[in-house]
Amino acid sequence: MSKDFHIDVEMIDRCINKLKRSKAAGMDGLNVKHLMFAHRIIVQQLAQLFQIIIHVAVVPTNFGCGVIIPLIKKRDGDASSSDTGD
């Protein structure tokens, strides 16, 4: 990507508004609603952060981290899925 590419506040705002609200929080504990209802300065700071990332051409390592929570689904006929608890 070209270093003259510009990320502005409006772009960040549009991206935040397109996010699904039902997504779980990340490793930092922040979810989409935090960003949607945060003060406008947060969007400005994010735009500045992404501009710096583009300028130096380095993405912070933690940007690639995520939380995976395995969900165990009960199978039909499985003895452990009995509703009686016996």
ZIWOTA-V784924 format. One record per pair of residues at least 6 apart in sequence whose C-alpha atoms are under 7 Angstrom apart, sorted by the first residue. I is the first residue (numbers start at 0). J is the second residue. Records with the same first field share a line. If there is no record, write none. Layout:
# ZIWOTA-V784924
I=J + J
This chain:
# ZIWOTA-V784924
2=53 + 54
5=50
6=46 + 49 + 50
7=46
8=42 + 43 + 46
11=42 + 46
12=42
15=34 + 35
16=35
18=31
20=31 + 32
22=30
23=30
24=30
25=65 + 66
26=65 + 66
52=58
73=80
